[in-house]
Structures are given as structure tokens and as C-alpha cells.
């Protein structure tokens, strides 16, 4: 997940530096965080706090509907994990719309959305009526998601 957040260049620069500095020695998670922050030029405290110290993982319940006139999908995403786990900050979640094209071929459209609060509602362009909506279809994030159409 960190590689997806930083991109390959910054991530591997940080990995090389971490290995160079801490090879054959002891290191803490905070040491790794500092190296990756320097390599990326980003404050990653939220990322490490969320994925290392916060309990649980995001559980997303998604409901979607299609507006044929506007050719858009309305997607409502709710974080339904235990309140004791807190909220999760997910700045880039992939949503994939699947449907059939003019010749019945499978058509895929991907969008990236941010899920940073308990309830998120977005409208996504969809030049076809989706038969399925998938959240994080490539499994890049540690989460559980369901998507249903009412």
C-alpha cells in the first residue's frame, strides 16, 4: 500500500536508503517511516498511524444506481467498521464499472475516488449501464468492500 501511495521511484529510493542505513542492525517502524518520508518528501505520519497502530481495517458498504439519461453512476460509500476502530483515510480507491458494449463485449471503466469520512457520495461518468461495480478490484488496499445496486 505504501508503494501505491508513493509511486515506484520514491518507494524504491526509500527502500534502498533504509537497507543502506539499517543493514545488519536493529530498526523500529519509526525509523522506516522517517526514511520513507525523506525519500518521498511527504509527511507519512497519517499512513503509518492508520496502518500500523490503528486497530482494524476499513469495511466499505457501497450502494450504486445508474442514471441512463445523464450516463452516470451515483455511488454512496459508507465506512461500516466498528466505531472503536475509527475512520480510515483512503485518498485513492479504485472503482471499476463493468458492463456490456454495443457488440456485447465486456467494457470496463475505472475511476479513482477518495474515501476520507464515514459517508462519501460521488457521481461517476459511465457511457454504458453497468452490470457490476467493484471497489478496489486489484486488491491494492487492506479492506473489505461490498457494492450493491438497489
DSSP file (Angstrom, degrees, kcal/mol; ACC not computed):
  #  RESIDUE AA STRUCTURE BP1 BP2  ACC     N-H-->O    O-->H-N    N-H-->O    O-->H-N    TCO  KAPPA ALPHA  PHI   PSI    X-CA   Y-CA   Z-CA
    1    1 A X     >        0   0    0      0, 0.0     4,-1.8     0, 0.0     5,-0.1   0.000 360.0 360.0 360.0 -36.6    0.0    0.0    0.0
    2    2 A X  H  >  +     0   0    0      1,-0.2     4,-2.5     2,-0.2     5,-0.3   0.910 360.0  52.7 -64.7 -40.5    2.9    2.4    0.7
    3    3 A X  H  > S+     0   0    0      1,-0.2     4,-2.8     2,-0.2    -1,-0.2   0.905 109.0  50.2 -60.4 -41.4    4.3    1.8   -2.7
    4    4 A X  H  4 S+     0   0    0      1,-0.2    -1,-0.2     2,-0.2    -2,-0.2   0.850 112.2  48.1 -64.9 -33.9    0.9    2.6   -4.2
    5    5 A X  H  < S+     0   0    0     -4,-1.8    -2,-0.2     1,-0.1    -1,-0.2   0.890 123.0  30.6 -72.3 -40.7    0.8    5.8   -2.2
    6    6 A X  H  < S-     0   0    0     -4,-2.5     4,-0.4    -5,-0.1    -2,-0.2   0.757 104.6-124.0 -92.6 -27.1    4.4    7.0   -3.0
    7    7 A X     X  -     0   0    0     -4,-2.8     4,-2.2    -5,-0.3     5,-0.2  -0.079  34.9 -76.2  90.3 158.7    4.9    5.6   -6.5
    8    8 A X  H  > S+     0   0    0      1,-0.2     4,-2.8     2,-0.2     5,-0.3   0.891 124.2  54.2 -60.9 -44.4    7.8    3.4   -7.6
    9    9 A X  H  > S+     0   0    0      1,-0.2     4,-1.9     2,-0.2    -1,-0.2   0.954 115.6  36.1 -60.3 -54.7   10.5    6.0   -7.7
   10   10 A X  H  > S+     0   0    0     -4,-0.4     4,-2.4     2,-0.2    -1,-0.2   0.893 117.4  53.8 -66.6 -39.6   10.2    7.3   -4.2
   11   11 A X  H  X S+     0   0    0     -4,-2.2     4,-2.3     1,-0.2    -2,-0.2   0.956 112.9  40.5 -61.5 -51.5    9.3    3.9   -2.7
   12   12 A X  H  X S+     0   0    0     -4,-2.8     4,-2.4     2,-0.2    -1,-0.2   0.824 112.1  56.3 -71.1 -30.0   12.4    2.1   -4.1
   13   13 A X  H  X S+     0   0    0     -4,-1.9     4,-2.1    -5,-0.3    -1,-0.2   0.936 111.1  45.7 -61.1 -45.1   14.6    5.1   -3.3
   14   14 A X  H  X S+     0   0    0     -4,-2.4     4,-2.8     2,-0.2    -2,-0.2   0.892 110.9  51.6 -65.3 -41.1   13.4    4.8    0.3
   15   15 A X  H  X S+     0   0    0     -4,-2.3     4,-2.5     2,-0.2     5,-0.2   0.927 110.6  48.5 -62.6 -44.9   13.9    1.0    0.4
   16   16 A X  H  X S+     0   0    0     -4,-2.4     4,-2.3     1,-0.2    -1,-0.2   0.918 114.0  46.4 -61.5 -43.2   17.4    1.3   -0.9
   17   17 A X  H  X S+     0   0    0     -4,-2.1     4,-2.6     2,-0.2     5,-0.3   0.909 111.5  51.1 -66.8 -42.0   18.2    4.0    1.7
   18   18 A X  H  X S+     0   0    0     -4,-2.8     4,-2.7     1,-0.2    -2,-0.2   0.925 112.4  46.4 -60.4 -45.1   16.6    2.1    4.5
   19   19 A X  H  X S+     0   0    0     -4,-2.5     4,-1.2    -5,-0.2    -1,-0.2   0.903 112.7  50.6 -64.8 -41.4   18.6   -1.0    3.7
   20   20 A X  H  < S+     0   0    0     -4,-2.3    -2,-0.2    -5,-0.2    -1,-0.2   0.919 117.6  38.3 -62.5 -44.6   21.8    1.0    3.4
   21   21 A X  H  < S+     0   0    0     -4,-2.6    -2,-0.2     1,-0.2    -1,-0.2   0.899 127.3  31.2 -76.2 -41.6   21.4    2.7    6.8
   22   22 A X  H >< S+     0   0    0     -4,-2.7     3,-1.9    -5,-0.3    -1,-0.2   0.304  78.7 137.7-107.1   9.4   20.0   -0.2    8.8
   23   23 A X  T 3< S+     0   0    0     -4,-1.2     3,-0.1     1,-0.3    -4,-0.0  -0.330  82.5   3.2 -57.1 133.4   21.6   -3.2    7.2
   24   24 A X  T 3  S+     0   0    0      1,-0.2    -1,-0.3    -2,-0.0     2,-0.3   0.757 120.5  88.8  60.3  27.8   22.8   -5.7    9.9
   25   25 A X  S <  S-     0   0    0     -3,-1.9     2,-0.4     0, 0.0    -1,-0.2  -0.842  81.9 -89.9-140.9-179.3   21.3   -3.5   12.7
   26   26 A X        +     0   0    0     -2,-0.3     2,-0.3    -3,-0.1    -3,-0.0  -0.748  41.6 177.0 -96.6 140.6   18.1   -3.0   14.6
   27   27 A X        -     0   0    0     -2,-0.4     2,-0.2     4,-0.0    -5,-0.0  -0.973  18.3-139.7-141.0 156.3   15.5   -0.6   13.4
   28   28 A X    >>  -     0   0    0     -2,-0.3     4,-1.7     1,-0.1     3,-0.5  -0.669  34.2-105.7-107.2 165.7   12.0    0.5   14.5
   29   29 A X  H 3> S+     0   0    0      1,-0.2     4,-2.6    -2,-0.2     5,-0.1   0.876 122.1  59.1 -56.7 -37.7    8.9    1.2   12.5
   30   30 A X  H 3> S+     0   0    0      1,-0.2     4,-2.3     2,-0.2    -1,-0.2   0.844 101.9  53.8 -62.8 -33.3    9.5    4.9   13.2
   31   31 A X  H <> S+     0   0    0     -3,-0.5     4,-2.1     2,-0.2    -1,-0.2   0.925 109.4  47.3 -65.7 -43.9   13.0    4.6   11.6
   32   32 A X  H  X S+     0   0    0     -4,-1.7     4,-2.4     1,-0.2    -2,-0.2   0.916 110.8  52.9 -62.6 -43.2   11.4    3.2    8.4
   33   33 A X  H  X S+     0   0    0     -4,-2.6     4,-2.3     1,-0.2    -2,-0.2   0.928 108.9  49.1 -58.5 -47.1    8.8    6.0    8.5
   34   34 A X  H  X S+     0   0    0     -4,-2.3     4,-2.2     1,-0.2    -1,-0.2   0.909 111.2  49.2 -61.1 -43.3   11.4    8.7    8.6
   35   35 A X  H  X S+     0   0    0     -4,-2.1     4,-2.4     1,-0.2    -1,-0.2   0.925 112.7  47.3 -62.8 -44.1   13.4    7.2    5.8
   36   36 A X  H  X S+     0   0    0     -4,-2.4     4,-1.8     1,-0.2     6,-0.3   0.848 109.9  53.4 -69.1 -33.1   10.4    6.9    3.6
   37   37 A X  H  X>S+     0   0    0     -4,-2.3     4,-2.3    -5,-0.2     5,-0.8   0.917 111.1  46.2 -65.6 -42.6    9.3   10.5    4.4
   38   38 A X  H  <5S+     0   0    0     -4,-2.2    -2,-0.2     1,-0.2    -1,-0.2   0.918 113.0  49.9 -64.5 -42.8   12.7   11.8    3.4
   39   39 A X  H  <5S+     0   0    0     -4,-2.4    -1,-0.2     1,-0.2    -2,-0.2   0.843 122.3  32.1 -65.5 -33.5   12.7    9.7    0.2
   40   40 A X  H  <5S-     0   0    0     -4,-1.8    -1,-0.2     2,-0.2    -2,-0.2   0.662  96.3-130.8 -99.4 -18.4    9.2   10.9   -0.8
   41   41 A X  T  <5 +     0   0    0     -4,-2.3     2,-0.3     1,-0.3    -3,-0.2   0.741  69.4 119.6  71.8  22.0    9.2   14.4    0.6
   42   42 A X  S   <S-     0   0    0     -5,-0.8     2,-0.8    -6,-0.3    -1,-0.3  -0.873  72.4-117.8-120.9 151.7    5.9   13.7    2.2
   43   43 A X        +     0   0    0     -2,-0.3     3,-0.2     1,-0.1     4,-0.1  -0.809  34.5 175.0 -82.5 115.2    4.5   13.6    5.7
   44   44 A X     >  +     0   0    0     -2,-0.8     4,-2.3     1,-0.2     5,-0.3   0.191  43.4 111.3-108.6  14.6    3.5    9.9    6.1
   45   45 A X  H  > S+     0   0    0      1,-0.2     4,-2.6     2,-0.2     5,-0.2   0.892  78.6  52.6 -58.0 -39.6    2.5   10.0    9.8
   46   46 A X  H  > S+     0   0    0     -3,-0.2     4,-2.4     2,-0.2    -1,-0.2   0.904 109.2  50.1 -61.4 -40.8   -1.1    9.5    8.9
   47   47 A X  H  > S+     0   0    0      2,-0.2     4,-2.7     1,-0.2     5,-0.3   0.952 115.1  40.5 -64.9 -50.6   -0.3    6.4    6.8
   48   48 A X  H  X>S+     0   0    0     -4,-2.3     4,-2.1     2,-0.2     5,-0.9   0.881 115.5  51.6 -68.5 -37.7    1.8    4.7    9.5
   49   49 A X  I  X>S+     0   0    0     -4,-2.6     5,-2.0    -5,-0.3     4,-1.0   0.932 115.4  42.9 -61.1 -44.9   -0.6    5.7   12.3
   50   50 A X  I  <5S+     0   0    0     -4,-2.4    -2,-0.2    -5,-0.2    -1,-0.2   0.929 123.3  33.0 -68.6 -47.2   -3.5    4.3   10.3
   51   51 A X  I  <5S+     0   0    0     -4,-2.7    -2,-0.2    -5,-0.2    -1,-0.2   0.672 129.6  30.7 -91.6 -17.6   -2.0    1.1    9.0
   52   52 A X  I  <5S+     0   0    0     -4,-2.1    -3,-0.2    -5,-0.3    -2,-0.1   0.782 131.5  21.2-105.9 -36.4    0.4    0.1   11.9
   53   53 A X  I  <<S+     0   0    0     -4,-1.0     2,-0.3    -5,-0.9    -3,-0.2   0.750  97.6  87.4-110.3 -28.0   -1.2    1.5   15.1
   54   54 A X  S   <S-     0   0    0     -5,-2.0    31,-0.1    -6,-0.2    32,-0.1  -0.560  79.4-119.0 -74.9 135.1   -5.0    2.0   14.4
   55   55 A X        +     0   0    0     -2,-0.3    -1,-0.1    29,-0.2    -2,-0.1  -0.333  68.7   4.4 -71.9 156.4   -7.0   -1.2   15.1
   56   56 A X  S    S-     0   0    0     -5,-0.0     2,-0.3     2,-0.0    -2,-0.0  -0.205  76.9 -97.5  77.8-162.3   -9.0   -2.9   12.4
   57   57 A X        -     0   0    0     31,-0.0    86,-0.2    87,-0.0     2,-0.1  -0.959  44.0 -75.9-155.7 159.1   -9.3   -2.2    8.7
   58   58 A X  E     -a  143   0A   0     84,-0.7    86,-2.1    -2,-0.3     2,-0.5  -0.380  36.6-166.8 -66.7 137.2  -11.8   -0.3    6.5
   59   59 A X  E     -a  144   0A   0     84,-0.2    21,-3.4    -2,-0.1    22,-0.5  -0.976  11.1-164.6-124.1 114.9  -15.1   -2.0    5.8
   60   60 A X  E     -aB 145  79A   0     84,-3.2    86,-2.1    -2,-0.5     2,-0.6  -0.876  13.6-167.0-110.5 126.6  -16.9   -0.3    3.0
   61   61 A X  E     -aB 146  78A   0     17,-2.5    17,-2.4    -2,-0.5     2,-0.4  -0.960  18.8-169.5-107.3 120.0  -20.6   -0.8    2.1
   62   62 A X  E     -aB 147  77A   0     84,-2.8    86,-2.5    -2,-0.6     2,-0.4  -0.921  12.3-172.2-118.2 135.0  -21.3    0.7   -1.3
   63   63 A X  E     -aB 148  76A   0     13,-2.3    13,-2.9    -2,-0.4     2,-0.3  -0.985  13.3-178.1-123.1 136.1  -24.7    1.3   -2.9
   64   64 A X  E     -aB 149  75A   0     84,-2.3    86,-0.7    -2,-0.4     2,-0.3  -0.950  13.1-176.2-136.7 154.7  -24.9    2.4   -6.5
   65   65 A X  E     - B   0  74A   0      9,-1.8     9,-2.9    -2,-0.3     2,-0.5  -0.981  21.2-130.1-144.5 154.9  -27.5    3.4   -9.1
   66   66 A X  E     - B   0  73A   0     -2,-0.3     2,-0.7     7,-0.2     7,-0.2  -0.913   4.9-154.4-113.4 131.4  -27.3    4.3  -12.8
   67   67 A X  E  >> - B   0  72A   0      5,-3.0     4,-1.6    -2,-0.5     5,-1.5  -0.899   8.0-167.7-101.0 105.6  -28.9    7.3  -14.4
   68   68 A X  T  45S+     0   0    0     -2,-0.7    -1,-0.2     1,-0.2     5,-0.0   0.839  84.3  52.9 -66.5 -33.5  -29.4    6.4  -18.0
   69   69 A X  T  45S+     0   0    0      1,-0.2    -1,-0.2    -3,-0.1    -2,-0.0   0.946 120.1  31.4 -67.0 -48.3  -30.2   10.0  -19.1
   70   70 A X  T  45S-     0   0    0      2,-0.1    -2,-0.2    55,-0.0    -1,-0.2   0.609 101.2-133.1 -84.3 -12.6  -27.1   11.5  -17.6
   71   71 A X  T  <5 +     0   0    0     -4,-1.6    55,-2.7     1,-0.2     2,-0.3   0.955  62.3 128.2  53.5  55.0  -25.0    8.3  -18.2
   72   72 A X  E   < -BC  67 125A   0     -5,-1.5    -5,-3.0    53,-0.2     2,-0.5  -0.981  56.2-135.8-139.7 149.6  -23.7    8.5  -14.7
   73   73 A X  E     -BC  66 124A   0     51,-3.0    51,-2.9    -2,-0.3     2,-0.6  -0.907  14.0-149.8-103.3 130.8  -23.3    6.2  -11.7
   74   74 A X  E     -BC  65 123A   0     -9,-2.9    -9,-1.8    -2,-0.5     2,-0.5  -0.907  20.1-171.0 -98.8 121.7  -24.2    7.5   -8.3
   75   75 A X  E     -BC  64 122A   0     47,-2.9    47,-2.6    -2,-0.6     2,-0.5  -0.960  12.5-167.6-121.8 125.7  -22.1    5.8   -5.7
   76   76 A X  E     -BC  63 121A   0    -13,-2.9   -13,-2.3    -2,-0.5     2,-0.5  -0.963   8.8-167.4-112.0 123.5  -22.6    6.0   -1.9
   77   77 A X  E     -BC  62 120A   0     43,-3.5    43,-2.9    -2,-0.5     2,-0.4  -0.948   3.0-171.7-115.3 125.1  -19.7    4.6    0.2
   78   78 A X  E     -BC  61 119A   0    -17,-2.4   -17,-2.5    -2,-0.5     2,-0.8  -0.960  22.3-137.2-117.9 131.2  -20.1    4.0    3.9
   79   79 A X  E     +B   60   0A   0     39,-2.8   -19,-0.2    -2,-0.4   -21,-0.0  -0.787  29.4 173.2 -82.7 115.3  -17.4    3.1    6.3
   80   80 A X        +     0   0    0    -21,-3.4   -20,-0.1    -2,-0.8    -1,-0.1   0.301  28.0 125.0-111.3   7.8  -19.1    0.4    8.4
   81   81 A X  S    S-     0   0    0    -22,-0.5     5,-0.1     1,-0.2   -23,-0.1  -0.162  78.0 -68.6 -63.0 165.0  -16.3   -0.9   10.6
   82   82 A X    >>  -     0   0    0      1,-0.1     3,-1.9     2,-0.1     4,-0.6  -0.240  40.2-127.2 -53.4 136.1  -16.6   -0.8   14.3
   83   83 A X  G >4 S+     0   0    0      1,-0.3     3,-0.9     2,-0.2    -1,-0.1   0.809 109.8  66.1 -56.8 -28.3  -16.6    2.7   15.8
   84   84 A X  G 34 S+     0   0    0      1,-0.2    -1,-0.3     2,-0.1   -29,-0.2   0.756  96.6  56.0 -64.8 -22.8  -13.8    1.5   18.1
   85   85 A X  G <4 S-     0   0    0     -3,-1.9    -1,-0.2     1,-0.2    -2,-0.2   0.697 102.7-147.4 -80.8 -20.3  -11.6    1.1   15.0
   86   86 A X    <<  -     0   0    0     -3,-0.9     2,-0.2    -4,-0.6    -1,-0.2  -0.212  29.7 -46.9  81.8-176.6  -12.1    4.7   14.0
   87   87 A X        -     0   0    0     -4,-0.1     2,-0.4    29,-0.1    31,-0.1  -0.595  50.3-138.4 -91.3 154.1  -12.3    6.2   10.5
   88   88 A X        -     0   0    0     -2,-0.2     2,-0.7    29,-0.1    -2,-0.0  -0.903   6.0-137.9-115.0 145.3   -9.8    5.4    7.7
   89   89 A X        +     0   0    0     -2,-0.4     2,-0.6   -43,-0.1    27,-0.2  -0.899  25.9 173.4-103.0 109.1   -8.3    7.9    5.3
   90   90 A X  E     +D  115   0B   0     25,-2.9    25,-3.1    -2,-0.7     3,-0.3  -0.828   5.3 177.0-120.5  89.5   -8.3    6.3    1.8
   91   91 A X  E    S+     0   0B   0     -2,-0.6     2,-0.4     1,-0.2    -1,-0.1   0.738  73.4  33.6 -70.5 -22.5   -7.2    9.0   -0.6
   92   92 A X  E     +     0   0B   0     23,-0.1     2,-0.5    22,-0.1    -1,-0.2  -0.820  64.9 163.1-139.7  99.4   -7.2    6.8   -3.7
   93   93 A X  E     -D  113   0B   0     20,-3.0    20,-2.7    -2,-0.4     2,-0.4  -0.965  31.2-135.6-114.5 126.3   -9.7    4.0   -4.0
   94   94 A X  E     -D  112   0B   0     -2,-0.5    42,-3.5    18,-0.2     2,-0.5  -0.650  17.2-167.9 -82.8 134.4  -10.2    2.4   -7.5
   95   95 A X  E     -DE 111 135B   0     16,-2.9    16,-2.5    -2,-0.4     2,-0.5  -0.993   5.6-160.4-121.0 126.1  -13.8    1.8   -8.6
   96   96 A X  E     -DE 110 134B   0     38,-3.0    38,-2.8    -2,-0.5     2,-0.5  -0.922   3.5-157.9-113.1 129.9  -14.4   -0.3  -11.6
   97   97 A X  E     -DE 109 133B   0     12,-3.2    12,-2.0    -2,-0.5     2,-0.4  -0.911  11.5-166.9-104.2 127.9  -17.6   -0.3  -13.6
   98   98 A X  E     +DE 108 132B   0     34,-2.8    33,-3.3    -2,-0.5    34,-1.7  -0.921  22.2 133.0-116.0 140.8  -18.3   -3.4  -15.8
   99   99 A X  E     -DE 107 130B   0      8,-1.9     8,-3.1    -2,-0.4     2,-0.4  -0.934  51.7 -79.7-164.3-173.9  -20.9   -3.7  -18.5
  100  100 A X  E     -D  106   0B   0     29,-0.5    29,-0.2    -2,-0.3     6,-0.2  -0.869  37.4-144.5-106.7 136.6  -21.6   -4.8  -22.0
  101  101 A X    >   -     0   0    0      4,-3.3     3,-1.8    -2,-0.4     6,-0.1  -0.068  43.2 -76.6 -83.0-170.4  -20.7   -2.7  -25.0
  102  102 A X  T 3  S+     0   0    0      1,-0.3    -2,-0.0     2,-0.1    -1,-0.0   0.861 134.8  40.4 -58.7 -39.6  -22.6   -2.3  -28.3
  103  103 A X  T 3  S-     0   0    0      2,-0.0    -1,-0.3     3,-0.0     3,-0.1   0.084 123.9-100.6 -99.0  23.0  -21.5   -5.7  -29.5
  104  104 A X  S <  S+     0   0    0     -3,-1.8    -2,-0.1     1,-0.2     2,-0.1   0.578  76.3 145.0  69.8  11.0  -21.9   -7.4  -26.1
  105  105 A X        -     0   0    0      1,-0.1    -4,-3.3    -5,-0.1     2,-0.3  -0.478  60.7 -96.8 -74.8 153.5  -18.1   -7.2  -25.4
  106  106 A X  E     -D  100   0B   0     -6,-0.2     2,-0.4    -2,-0.1    -6,-0.2  -0.553  41.2-162.0 -73.2 130.3  -17.2   -6.5  -21.8
  107  107 A X  E     -D   99   0B   0     -8,-3.1    -8,-1.9    -2,-0.3     2,-0.4  -0.947   4.5-167.0-116.4 133.9  -16.5   -2.8  -21.2
  108  108 A X  E     -D   98   0B   0     -2,-0.4     2,-0.4   -10,-0.2   -10,-0.2  -0.967   7.3-178.4-122.6 136.8  -14.5   -1.6  -18.2
  109  109 A X  E     -D   97   0B   0    -12,-2.0   -12,-3.2    -2,-0.4     2,-0.4  -1.000  11.5-158.0-131.4 132.9  -14.2    1.9  -16.9
  110  110 A X  E     +D   96   0B   0     -2,-0.4     2,-0.3   -14,-0.2   -14,-0.2  -0.901  10.8 179.0-115.4 141.7  -12.1    2.8  -13.9
  111  111 A X  E     -D   95   0B   0    -16,-2.5   -16,-2.9    -2,-0.4     2,-0.5  -0.929  20.6-137.4-130.5 155.8  -12.4    5.9  -11.6
  112  112 A X  E     +D   94   0B   0     -2,-0.3     2,-0.3   -18,-0.2   -18,-0.2  -0.976  26.5 178.0-116.1 129.0  -10.4    6.9   -8.5
  113  113 A X  E     -D   93   0B   0    -20,-2.7   -20,-3.0    -2,-0.5     2,-0.5  -0.848  26.0-124.0-125.0 162.4  -12.3    8.3   -5.6
  114  114 A X  E     -     0   0B   0     -2,-0.3     2,-0.5   -22,-0.2   -23,-0.2  -0.912  17.0-169.8-105.8 133.3  -11.3    9.5   -2.1
  115  115 A X  E     +D   90   0B   0    -25,-3.1   -25,-2.9    -2,-0.5   -23,-0.1  -0.925  31.5 138.1-121.7 103.1  -12.9    7.9    1.0
  116  116 A X        +     0   0    0     -2,-0.5     2,-0.3   -27,-0.2    -1,-0.1   0.424  58.4  46.9-128.1  -3.4  -12.0   10.0    4.0
  117  117 A X  S    S-     0   0    0      1,-0.0   -38,-0.2   -30,-0.0   -29,-0.1  -0.797  92.7 -94.9-132.5 175.1  -15.2   10.3    6.0
  118  118 A X  S    S+     0   0    0     -2,-0.3   -39,-2.8     1,-0.2     2,-0.5   0.895 112.4  31.5 -61.8 -41.4  -17.9    7.9    7.2
  119  119 A X  E     +C   78   0A   0    -41,-0.2     2,-0.4     2,-0.0   -41,-0.2  -0.977  68.7 177.2-123.4 124.6  -20.2    8.6    4.3
  120  120 A X  E     -C   77   0A   0    -43,-2.9   -43,-3.5    -2,-0.5     2,-0.4  -0.989   5.9-170.9-126.0 133.4  -19.0    9.6    0.8
  121  121 A X  E     +C   76   0A   0     -2,-0.4     2,-0.3   -45,-0.2   -45,-0.2  -0.991  12.4 168.2-126.7 130.7  -21.1   10.2   -2.2
  122  122 A X  E     -C   75   0A   0    -47,-2.6   -47,-2.9    -2,-0.4     2,-0.5  -0.927  28.3-137.3-136.4 159.9  -19.8   10.6   -5.7
  123  123 A X  E     -C   74   0A   0     -2,-0.3     2,-0.4   -49,-0.2   -49,-0.2  -0.986  23.2-165.4-119.0 128.7  -21.0   10.7   -9.3
  124  124 A X  E     -C   73   0A   0    -51,-2.9   -51,-3.0    -2,-0.5     2,-0.2  -0.927  23.1-116.1-119.0 136.1  -19.0    8.8  -11.9
  125  125 A X  E     +C   72   0A   0     -2,-0.4     2,-0.3   -53,-0.2   -53,-0.2  -0.474  36.8 172.7 -66.7 137.2  -19.3    9.0  -15.7
  126  126 A X        -     0   0    0    -55,-2.7     4,-0.1   -56,-0.2    -2,-0.0  -0.803  22.8-165.5-150.3 103.0  -20.4    5.8  -17.3
  127  127 A X  S    S+     0   0    0     -2,-0.3     2,-0.3     2,-0.1   -55,-0.1   0.286  80.1  40.6 -75.7  14.6  -21.2    5.7  -21.0
  128  128 A X  S    S-     0   0    0    -57,-0.1     2,-0.8   -27,-0.0   -27,-0.1  -0.968  97.0 -94.6-151.6 160.5  -22.9    2.3  -20.5
  129  129 A X        -     0   0    0     -2,-0.3   -29,-0.5   -29,-0.2    -2,-0.1  -0.722  47.6-131.8 -80.8 112.6  -25.3    0.8  -17.9
  130  130 A X  E     -E   99   0B   0     -2,-0.8   -31,-0.3   -31,-0.1     3,-0.1  -0.312  20.6-168.0 -65.7 145.9  -23.0   -1.1  -15.5
  131  131 A X  E    S+     0   0B   0    -33,-3.3     2,-0.3     1,-0.3   -32,-0.2   0.554  78.9  19.9-101.2 -16.7  -23.9   -4.7  -14.6
  132  132 A X  E     -E   98   0B   0    -34,-1.7   -34,-2.8    16,-0.0     2,-0.4  -0.991  59.3-159.2-153.6 143.3  -21.3   -4.7  -11.8
  133  133 A X  E     -E   97   0B   0     -2,-0.3     2,-0.4    14,-0.2   -36,-0.2  -0.996  15.7-168.3-123.4 126.8  -19.4   -2.2   -9.7
  134  134 A X  E     -E   96   0B   0    -38,-2.8   -38,-3.0    -2,-0.4     2,-0.5  -0.944  10.9-149.1-118.4 137.2  -16.2   -3.3   -8.0
  135  135 A X  E    S-E   95   0B   0     -2,-0.4   -40,-0.2     1,-0.2    10,-0.1  -0.912  83.6  -6.2-105.4 128.5  -14.3   -1.4   -5.3
  136  136 A X  S >  S-     0   0    0    -42,-3.5     3,-1.9    -2,-0.5    -1,-0.2   0.954  76.7-179.2  52.3  57.8  -10.5   -1.9   -5.2
  137  137 A X  T 3  S+     0   0    0     -3,-0.4    -1,-0.1     1,-0.3    -2,-0.1   0.729  75.6  52.2 -62.8 -22.4  -10.8   -4.7   -7.9
  138  138 A X  T 3  S-     0   0    0    -44,-0.1    -1,-0.3     0, 0.0    -2,-0.1   0.445 108.0-122.3 -93.1  -0.1   -7.0   -5.3   -7.8
  139  139 A X    <   +     0   0    0     -3,-1.9    -2,-0.1    -4,-0.1    -3,-0.1   0.873  61.5 145.4  64.6  38.5   -6.8   -5.8   -4.1
  140  140 A X        +     0   0    0    -46,-0.1     2,-0.3     2,-0.0  -136,-0.1   0.701  57.2  56.8 -80.8 -19.7   -4.3   -3.0   -3.5
  141  141 A X  S    S-     0   0    0     -5,-0.1     2,-1.3     2,-0.1   -51,-0.0  -0.837  86.3-116.7-115.3 150.9   -5.7   -1.9   -0.2
  142  142 A X  S    S+     0   0    0     -2,-0.3   -84,-0.7     2,-0.0     2,-0.3  -0.728  74.2 106.4 -81.8  97.0   -6.3   -3.8    3.0
  143  143 A X  E     -a   58   0A   0     -2,-1.3     2,-0.4   -86,-0.2   -84,-0.2  -0.978  63.6-126.1-161.5 167.7  -10.1   -3.5    3.2
  144  144 A X  E     +a   59   0A   0    -86,-2.1   -84,-3.2    -2,-0.3     2,-0.4  -0.998  33.9 176.5-124.0 129.6  -13.4   -5.4    2.7
  145  145 A X  E     -a   60   0A   0     -2,-0.4     2,-0.4   -86,-0.2   -84,-0.2  -0.986  16.3-171.2-137.1 143.1  -15.9   -3.9    0.4
  146  146 A X  E     -a   61   0A   0    -86,-2.1   -84,-2.8    -2,-0.4     2,-0.4  -0.980   7.0-164.6-126.8 144.8  -19.3   -4.8   -1.0
  147  147 A X  E     +a   62   0A   0     -2,-0.4     2,-0.3   -86,-0.2   -14,-0.2  -0.983  13.3 172.9-132.7 122.5  -21.1   -3.0   -3.8
  148  148 A X  E     -a   63   0A   0    -86,-2.5   -84,-2.3    -2,-0.4     2,-0.5  -0.930  26.5-138.9-129.0 152.1  -24.8   -3.5   -4.5
  149  149 A X  E      a   64   0A   0     -2,-0.3   -84,-0.2   -86,-0.2   -86,-0.0  -0.942 360.0 360.0-107.4 126.5  -27.4   -1.9   -6.7
  150  150 A X              0   0    0    -86,-0.7   -85,-0.1    -2,-0.5    -1,-0.1   0.518 360.0 360.0 -64.1 360.0  -30.8   -1.4   -5.1
